Amino acid sequence: MKFRSMKLPRSFSKLRCGKSNDKTLNKNNSVSLVSVCGATNDGEVKWELRPGGMVVQKREVNAESDEVVMEVRVATCSHWHDISIQPTSTFGELKMILSMVTSLEPKEQRLLFKGKEREDGEYLHMVGVGDKDKILMLQDPATKERKLAANARVAPYRTITV
């Protein structure tokens, strides 16, 4: 069985954002039911480019919710760190914050989320990190080994003469 598709006329109804009770008075005192999200009075839609490369309709952001912050729990070997960060931040930015807390350089850190190591350029929200999610931080074994080798070369033991 085949169904024929109906072609609907293009109108402002697509831009209404689901609000049917918003009535405004025009200059002629006529009622206009058009309530537009992200569009100007002449029906022009504003677009924005997301970090993943997707072009979407621009969102209107209120002054109160201008800065969205989520809390992420980062687990190291024996410590927990609760860090507040924006969802649009990258794992590299998270490493910079962790370097201040843990005194490990960002290049010495390895961040794991959902069992996979994440690259510095990946965005938190694109990977699926949400509020109160847990991220595991490990010290890079290669840098750990280099530090131990450097400490061993300096002075393995001291001779004391009396």
N, C-alpha and C positions, 0 to 999 in steps of 0.2 A: 504494500500500500504506500503510495506517495502522497506527501502533504505539500501543498503549495504554501510558500512563505508570503506573508503579507508585507508590503512595503508601506511603512508609515512615513508621513511627511516629517521632514526635519524641522524641529521647533525648539523653543526654549525649555520644553518639558524634560529634555535630557540633562539639563543643567540645574534642575530644581533642588537637588540634594535631599529629596524626600520630604520637604516641608510643604504641606498643602495649606496651612492656615495662616501663612504670612501674607498679609494684605497691606499694600502701601497705596497712598493716594498720589496720583500724578498731578501735574499742573492743571489739568482739566477736571480734577476731582473724580476721575475714573479709577476704578479699582484695578490694580495690577497684581496678579498672583505670582509673578516671577520673582523668585529668590535664588540668586546665582552664587555658587561657591567658586571662587577663584576667577570669576569672569567680570569684565567691566560692563558698563551700562549698555554698550553697543553689542554685547554678546561675545566679545573676544575672550578666549580662554588663555590664561597664562600657564606656561609649561616650565618644568624644571628638570634638570638632569641629575639622576641619583648616582651615588658612587659606583654602582654596578654597571652603569651605562644605560639604564632604562630611562626613557623620557616619560614623565607622568605629569598629571595636572597638578599645579602648584597648590599646596595646602595653605590655608590661612591659619596663622599661629597667634594665639592670644598672648598678651603680655605676661600673664601668670605662668603659662606653660611653655614659655620661650625656651627654657633650658631644661630638657628632660634628662634626668640622671637616674641611673640604675646602680644597684649595689651588687658587686661580684665578690664571691669568696674565693680567695686564692690560697691553695694549700701547698706548703713546702714540706720538707721532711717531717718536721715536728711542730710547725707553727701554722696558724690560720691568720690571714690578713683580709679584713673586709674593706674593699676599695670602692669608692663612689666614682663612677665614670659615665660618660655619655655613650649611648648605644652606637653612635656613628663613629666612634673612635676605632683605631686599628690596634692589633696586637702589639705593634711596635711602640705605640703610645702607652699601652698598659705596661710594657717592659720598662719604659722610662720611669713610670710611677713606682714600679716595684724596685727599681734600682735605688731609689731614695729610701725605701723601707727596709730592704734586705741587704744593702751594700754589695750586691752582685751587679756587675756591669750587664747591660742589655745583651751583649754578644755572648755572655756566659750563661744566659737563661734559655731554657726550653719550655714553652708553654704548651700544655696538652689540654684539649677540650674534646669530650666525647671519644677519647681514646686515640685521637690523631694529633700529631704535632702541627701547630699552626704557624704560618709564615708571618713576618712582620707587616706585610702589606695587606693582610686580610682584615676586613671590617668585622667588628663584633656582631652587629645585627645581621649581617649577610650570612654568617656561619650559623646563627641561631642562638647566640648567647642572650639570655634574658635576665630579668631581675632575680637575684638570689641564686644564680647558677654557680657551680663550682668549677674552677680551673686549676689544674695541677701544674706547679712550677718545679722543674728539676734543674739542677746545675749540669751544664754540658760536661760530659765525661772527659772530653779532650782537654778542655781548659783546666779541669780539676787535676788531671794527670800532669799537665805542664807545671801547675803550681807546686805539686808534690815533688816533682823532679827538680825544680828550682830551689826549693827549700832543702832538699837533700844535698845539693851541690855546695851550698853555702858553708855549712859547718855540720858534718855528720856527728862529730864528737869533739870534745875539747880535752886537751891534756893539761893537767894541773900538776905543777911541781911545788914541792914544799921545801 
